[in-house]
């Protein structure tokens, strides 16, 4: 399976990078995985709604340019559906059985995602009703992808 994570903004924290590298290593037996960063757009604190929309649309344009045609798109959004780890493992397994081996996850920037990205989603996934920093979401997503493959393969999860 080919899995891409498209993420708005650069990862800046070394401790998160170390965790991400660990999960990328753990995932090599299960999938080809890459992380593509697109630049975030600067926005003043307490900006007007129109300015925030402009920022989201600019970031959306960058994401759309990096999206592969025909990829199964899973967008992370706090308003999305809450799945259990087992349910998401079933989703990935069903995709593989249908020959849909190209999956892309999108993590938006600090202002979230533009409607044009959300509308393209095959699945809108929420990890929680809480909002997490987008840099931390990369690590959390990789951990879950690893867990999903362990569930699919009926292998024990290393604690």
N, C-alpha and C positions, 0 to 999 in steps of 0.2 A: 504494500500500500504506500502511496505517495501522499504525505501530509505536509501541508505548508501552514505556517502561522504568519499572517500579515498583521503587523503591529504598528500603530502610530507612535512615533517618538523613539528616541534612543534609550537603551538601557544604560543607566549610569552607576548603579550600585554594584560593587564588586561581590558582595555576599549573594546577591540575586544571580549574578553571572555564574558564580561557582555552582549554585544549585541547578541552574539551567543546563550547564555543561554536564553535570552528573546525570540528569534525566535524559539528555540527548544521547549520552553513552549507553544508558540502560535500554533505550528504545531501539538501538541499532539492530537487534535481532528481529524486530517486529515490523519496522517501517523505515522508509527513507523520509527523513524529516528535515525541513529547513525553516528558518525564521528569517523573514524579510521585514526590515524596518523601513518605514516611509517617514520623512520628516514631519514633525508636528508644526502647526502654525501658531505663531505667538498671538496671544489675546490678553488684553488688559483685564485685571480683576474687576469684577462688577461691570463688565461690558454690556452693552445693550443687546437685546435678543437678536436683532438683525446682524450685529457683529459676530455673535456666537454662531449663528446660522452660516455666515460667510466662511468662518473658520472650519466648521464641520464639512461644508461643501468642498472647500479647497483640499482638505485631507481626504475626502471621499474620492476626488479626482485622482489623487496619488494612489490610493488603494485600488481603484478600478484599473489603472494602467498595469498593475502588478498581478492582477487576478488572471488565472489561466481559464480560457474558454472551456466550458463543460465541467468545471470542477464542482463538486458538491460543497455548497457553501454553508458553514455553520458560523453564525455571528453571535458573539457574546454581548449580552445586553441585560441589565438588571430587570427589565420588564419582560424578558423572555420566559420560556417554560422551564420550570425546575424539574430536572431528571435525577434519578438515582444513578449511582455509578453502574449498577447492573443494567439499567435501562439504556444508558449511553453505550455500554459494551454491546448490547443487542442491536442498537442502531448501526454501529460500525460493522458488526458481523453481517447484518442484513445488506449493507452497502457492498461489502466484499462479495457476498454470494450473488448479488445482482451484477457484478462486474464493474461496480463504481469504485474504482481503486484510487481516485484522485479526490482528496478532501482538503478543503481550505478552511481554516478558522480565522476570524478577524477579531482583533482586539482594538477598540477605538482609543482615542486620546482622552484627555481629561474632560472634554466637553461631550463625550459620547460620539455616536455615529449619525451621519446624515440619513434622511429618509431613503435616498436612493440605494444606500448599502443595505439597510434593513429590509427593503422591499425585495431585494435579490436573494435573501436568505432562504435556504431550504429548511434550515432549523434556526430558530432564535433561542439560544441557550442562556439560562441564568444560573449562576453558581449559588446565588443567594439573593435575598431582598436587600442585603447590605451592598454598599458600593466599595470596591477595593481599588487601590492604586493600580493603574494600567501596567506598570512595571511588575508589580507583584503577581498580577493575573497571568503573566507569561509562565512563571514558575508553577503556579497553581494549575494551569491548563496542562503543562507538560506532565506534572505528577498524575493528573487524572487520565491523560492519554495512556500513560504507562499502566496505571491501574486497570483501565479498560482492556488493554491487551492481555494482562495477566488473567483477568476474568474470562476473556474469550478463550484463552489457551488452557483454562482450568489449572493454572499454576499458582502456587502460594505467593502472596504478596510479601516482599521483604520489609520487615518493620524497622 
